[in-house]
């Protein structure tokens, strides 16, 4: 009798415990529960304590945190017919839990496959130079396309980042030769611009010296100072500029010999 009475109370208690264990759900802050009533969508519940009726209601947990997904390497051909291998990383999160469960079977797998195909199609429309130098713009283009197509699944694409662009050895050598040629071209252009600026400055200095005799005198003294500072065996005797002018002769004048002077004097009329 006592054993039967124990079973009489224990069995209902066990059933109640099992029922409560199957009915009670606790969802953290970053999760939501999509509840179905007899197979039909009922509501999105959470976070906190959730009670469902076992056998009648079903709940699917959905994580709302940002998911970091690595897009595998993709072989693609750029617009200028260069074969490259590109991989990227995708950041997305679920913003509508009911759509992520109802509209697509596996939203993570679907997003991954869509990201791979979009990466190949978008990057294949650009040249290699754009692929290497304009990553920010390409990242935004891929993000906008993915965000637009995953909106029906209740998914928000937060960011897309291209990680690596791998080239074959022959293409790397070609790019290195191109970069070297570009550096040589810039060096020649800079050298030519320097020569042009130097010639303009020299022409300006010559014009100043030709119009200002004092400038020539100062330049003469500066040259003497530079020569005296060097360790050389040359002895320099500075002379006034007037002596040099007398020795060289003034512009437009000529020196005649004594015979020419006598002949000119004899030819003069008395």
C-alpha positions as a printed NumPy array, in Angstrom:
array([[  0.   ,   0.   ,   0.   ],
       [  2.747,   2.473,   0.894],
       [  4.622,   1.644,  -2.318],
       [  1.546,   2.169,  -4.44 ],
       [  0.817,   5.473,  -2.697],
       [  4.413,   6.577,  -3.357],
       [  4.052,   5.787,  -7.024],
       [  0.72 ,   7.58 ,  -7.073],
       [  2.325,  10.849,  -5.959],
       [  5.715,  10.392,  -7.617],
       [  4.479,   9.72 , -11.112],
       [  2.456,  12.948, -11.483],
       [  5.294,  14.909,  -9.9  ],
       [  7.759,  13.482, -12.408],
       [  5.438,  14.281, -15.264],
       [  5.076,  17.849, -14.038],
       [  8.855,  18.228, -13.77 ],
       [  9.339,  16.864, -17.277],
       [  6.619,  19.145, -18.608],
       [  8.141,  22.206, -17.01 ],
       [ 11.601,  21.224, -18.236],
       [ 10.287,  20.966, -21.789],
       [  8.152,  24.117, -21.527],
       [ 10.572,  26.545, -19.931],
       [ 13.193,  28.247, -22.108],
       [ 15.66 ,  30.894, -21.021],
       [ 17.042,  33.135, -23.748],
       [ 20.067,  35.414, -23.193],
       [ 20.081,  39.025, -24.312],
       [ 21.682,  38.267, -27.695],
       [ 19.151,  35.56 , -28.7  ],
       [ 15.557,  35.537, -29.846],
       [ 13.095,  32.67 , -30.119],
       [ 10.908,  32.234, -33.199],
       [  7.801,  30.41 , -31.927],
       [  5.589,  28.292, -34.187],
       [  2.098,  27.147, -33.129],
       [  1.138,  23.898, -34.856],
       [  3.606,  24.681, -37.627],
       [  2.462,  28.25 , -38.188],
       [  4.499,  31.302, -37.207],
       [  3.19 ,  32.795, -33.996],
       [  5.643,  35.326, -32.542],
       [  9.218,  36.274, -31.819],
       [  9.934,  36.084, -28.097],
       [ 12.814,  36.867, -25.817],
       [ 15.083,  37.578, -24.173],
       [ 14.415,  36.134, -20.726],
       [ 12.055,  33.389, -19.576],
       [  9.934,  31.808, -22.302],
       [  7.225,  29.177, -21.754],
       [  6.001,  27.07 , -24.646],
       [  3.595,  24.146, -24.834],
       [  5.514,  20.968, -25.736],
       [  4.177,  19.172, -28.78 ],
       [  2.044,  22.122, -29.82 ],
       [  4.549,  24.941, -29.962],
       [  8.101,  24.827, -31.323],
       [ 10.833,  27.422, -30.861],
       [ 13.904,  28.113, -32.995],
       [ 16.767,  30.062, -31.43 ],
       [ 18.359,  32.831, -33.487],
       [ 21.599,  34.59 , -32.549],
       [ 21.584,  38.362, -33.103],
       [ 25.327,  38.955, -32.676],
       [ 27.576,  39.966, -35.556],
       [ 28.875,  36.915, -37.407],
       [ 32.409,  36.968, -38.807],
       [ 32.579,  34.783, -41.895],
       [ 35.741,  34.068, -43.881],
       [ 35.066,  33.972, -47.625],
       [ 37.298,  31.263, -49.17 ],
       [ 39.808,  32.132, -51.894],
       [ 38.182,  32.71 , -55.253],
       [ 39.884,  32.389, -58.637],
       [ 38.806,  35.182, -60.927],
       [ 39.878,  36.955, -64.12 ],
       [ 40.035,  40.732, -64.007],
       [ 38.862,  43.044, -66.763],
       [ 42.392,  43.211, -68.217],
       [ 42.63 ,  39.363, -68.357],
       [ 44.806,  38.82 , -65.278],
       [ 44.183,  35.716, -63.173],
       [ 44.219,  36.39 , -59.421],
       [ 43.15 ,  34.661, -56.214],
       [ 41.154,  36.811, -53.796],
       [ 39.727,  36.131, -50.367],
       [ 37.747,  38.378, -48.044],
       [ 35.984,  38.533, -44.698],
       [ 32.288,  39.253, -44.24 ],
       [ 30.548,  40.754, -41.194],
       [ 26.769,  40.404, -40.916],
       [ 24.026,  40.016, -38.329],
       [ 20.363,  39.019, -38.125],
       [ 18.002,  41.953, -37.656],
       [ 14.68 ,  40.137, -38.282],
       [ 14.626,  36.714, -36.674],
       [ 11.388,  35.525, -38.269],
       [ 12.646,  36.169, -41.824],
       [ 15.998,  34.492, -41.111],
       [ 14.13 ,  31.308, -40.125],
       [ 11.17 ,  31.353, -42.525],
       [ 12.564,  32.839, -45.737],
       [ 15.736,  30.742, -46.028],
       [ 16.673,  27.252, -44.878],
       [ 20.205,  28.061, -43.603],
       [ 20.88 ,  31.784, -43.644],
       [ 24.597,  31.406, -42.847],
       [ 25.221,  28.988, -45.712],
       [ 23.122,  31.093, -48.081],
       [ 24.986,  34.262, -47.135],
       [ 28.345,  32.552, -47.596],
       [ 27.495,  31.271, -51.091],
       [ 26.06 ,  34.626, -52.113],
       [ 29.192,  36.422, -50.871],
       [ 31.456,  34.139, -52.935],
       [ 29.546,  34.673, -56.172],
       [ 29.234,  38.43 , -55.587],
       [ 32.955,  38.709, -54.884],
       [ 33.814,  37.065, -58.21 ],
       [ 31.291,  39.031, -60.246],
       [ 32.149,  42.463, -58.83 ],
       [ 35.94 ,  42.149, -58.876],
       [ 35.87 ,  40.641, -62.371],
       [ 34.508,  43.937, -63.701],
       [ 37.609,  45.93 , -62.694],
       [ 41.238,  46.124, -63.781],
       [ 44.112,  44.817, -61.695],
       [ 45.248,  48.362, -60.861],
       [ 41.809,  49.197, -59.47 ],
       [ 41.78 ,  45.942, -57.523],
       [ 45.065,  46.848, -55.848],
       [ 44.56 ,  50.576, -55.292],
       [ 40.804,  51.049, -54.757],
       [ 39.908,  48.416, -52.198],
       [ 37.74 ,  50.761, -50.151],
       [ 35.439,  51.485, -53.076],
       [ 35.252,  47.812, -54.048],
       [ 34.443,  46.858, -50.445],
       [ 31.55 ,  49.317, -50.431],
       [ 30.241,  48.028, -53.767],
       [ 30.251,  44.416, -52.562],
       [ 28.654,  45.4  , -49.267],
       [ 25.832,  47.316, -50.982],
       [ 25.047,  44.396, -53.309],
       [ 25.049,  41.818, -50.504],
       [ 23.004,  44.016, -48.198],
       [ 20.388,  44.552, -50.879],
       [ 20.05 ,  40.838, -51.679],
       [ 20.045,  39.595, -48.066],
       [ 17.452,  42.132, -46.93 ],
       [ 14.674,  39.641, -47.764],
       [ 16.304,  37.18 , -45.335],
       [ 16.322,  39.667, -42.462],
       [ 20.123,  39.988, -42.563],
       [ 22.158,  43.183, -42.389],
       [ 25.647,  43.14 , -43.953],
       [ 27.793,  45.279, -41.67 ],
       [ 31.072,  45.286, -43.576],
       [ 33.114,  43.501, -46.258],
       [ 36.915,  43.589, -46.337],
       [ 39.145,  42.198, -49.09 ],
       [ 42.046,  40.488, -47.305],
       [ 44.532,  39.216, -49.88 ],
       [ 45.065,  39.504, -53.623],
       [ 47.499,  36.794, -54.724],
       [ 49.275,  37.004, -58.087],
       [ 51.48 ,  34.501, -59.877],
       [ 55.244,  34.998, -60.031],
       [ 55.332,  36.26 , -63.618],
       [ 52.757,  38.945, -62.867],
       [ 54.647,  40.005, -59.735],
       [ 57.836,  40.452, -61.773],
       [ 55.949,  42.413, -64.424],
       [ 54.482,  44.735, -61.799],
       [ 57.947,  45.206, -60.268],
       [ 59.391,  46.181, -63.673],
       [ 56.512,  48.574, -64.232],
       [ 57.057,  50.181, -60.828],
       [ 60.784,  50.552, -61.511],
       [ 60.113,  52.177, -64.879],
       [ 57.655,  54.552, -63.253],
       [ 60.24 ,  55.532, -60.613],
       [ 62.86 ,  56.165, -63.305],
       [ 60.413,  58.305, -65.247],
       [ 59.623,  60.396, -62.182],
       [ 63.33 ,  60.802, -61.404],
       [ 64.011,  62.08 , -64.932],
       [ 61.093,  64.482, -64.78 ],
       [ 62.225,  65.839, -61.405],
       [ 65.806,  66.194, -62.701],
       [ 64.599,  68.067, -65.782],
       [ 62.451,  70.373, -63.665],
       [ 65.474,  71.072, -61.432],
       [ 67.633,  71.915, -64.429],
       [ 64.952,  74.246, -65.737],
       [ 64.621,  76.05 , -62.417],
       [ 68.426,  76.312, -62.097],
       [ 68.739,  77.783, -65.596],
       [ 66.061,  80.358, -64.811],
       [ 67.865,  81.364, -61.619],
       [ 71.202,  81.614, -63.45 ],
       [ 69.652,  83.774, -66.129],
       [ 68.206,  86.055, -63.481],
       [ 71.597,  86.277, -61.732],
       [ 73.3  ,  87.142, -65.028],
       [ 70.783,  89.897, -65.691],
       [ 71.362,  91.362, -62.226],
       [ 75.157,  91.257, -62.613],
       [ 74.999,  92.85 , -66.076],
       [ 72.944,  95.769, -64.784],
       [ 74.609,  96.17 , -61.382],
       [ 78.446,  96.411, -61.37 ],
       [ 78.422,  96.254, -57.577],
       [ 76.997,  92.75 , -57.775],
       [ 79.943,  91.664, -59.929],
       [ 82.338,  93.174, -57.359],
       [ 80.638,  91.289, -54.526],
       [ 80.783,  88.079, -56.523],
       [ 84.482,  88.672, -57.151],
       [ 85.167,  89.091, -53.428],
       [ 83.113,  85.995, -52.601],
       [ 85.118,  83.948, -55.083],
       [ 88.363,  85.145, -53.465],
       [ 87.037,  84.133, -50.064],
       [ 86.104,  80.676, -51.333],
       [ 89.53 ,  80.171, -52.908],
       [ 91.348,  81.241, -49.739],
       [ 89.415,  78.758, -47.605],
       [ 90.609,  75.745, -49.627],
       [ 93.891,  74.006, -48.885],
       [ 95.639,  74.821, -52.138],
       [ 99.084,  76.068, -53.193],
       [ 97.649,  78.723, -55.504],
       [ 98.621,  82.312, -54.591],
       [ 95.936,  84.878, -55.379],
       [ 96.708,  88.599, -55.738],
       [ 93.486,  90.592, -55.645],
       [ 93.366,  93.603, -57.965],
       [ 90.843,  96.397, -58.125],
       [ 88.157,  95.997, -60.757],
       [ 89.237,  99.297, -62.368],
       [ 92.66 ,  97.842, -63.159],
       [ 91.068,  94.84 , -64.751],
       [ 88.86 ,  97.118, -66.832],
       [ 91.907,  99.103, -67.929],
       [ 93.776,  95.937, -68.861],
       [ 90.918,  94.395, -70.784],
       [ 89.719,  97.637, -72.314],
       [ 86.349,  99.217, -72.158],
       [ 83.639,  97.757, -74.38 ],
       [ 83.602,  99.311, -77.832],
       [ 87.229, 100.722, -77.66 ],
       [ 90.369,  99.462, -79.444],
       [ 94.094,  99.949, -78.689],
       [ 96.413, 101.13 , -81.514],
       [100.16 , 100.631, -81.83 ],
       [102.718, 103.61 , -81.759],
       [103.334, 103.334, -85.549],
       [ 99.6  , 103.61 , -86.236],
       [ 99.449, 106.649, -83.944],
       [102.345, 108.406, -85.826],
       [100.746, 107.683, -89.2  ],
       [ 97.445, 109.06 , -88.023],
       [ 99.19 , 112.228, -86.715],
       [101.003, 112.789, -90.065],
       [ 97.767, 112.442, -92.017],
       [ 96.059, 115.131, -90.003],
       [ 95.888, 118.52 , -91.74 ],
       [ 98.18 , 121.215, -90.326]])
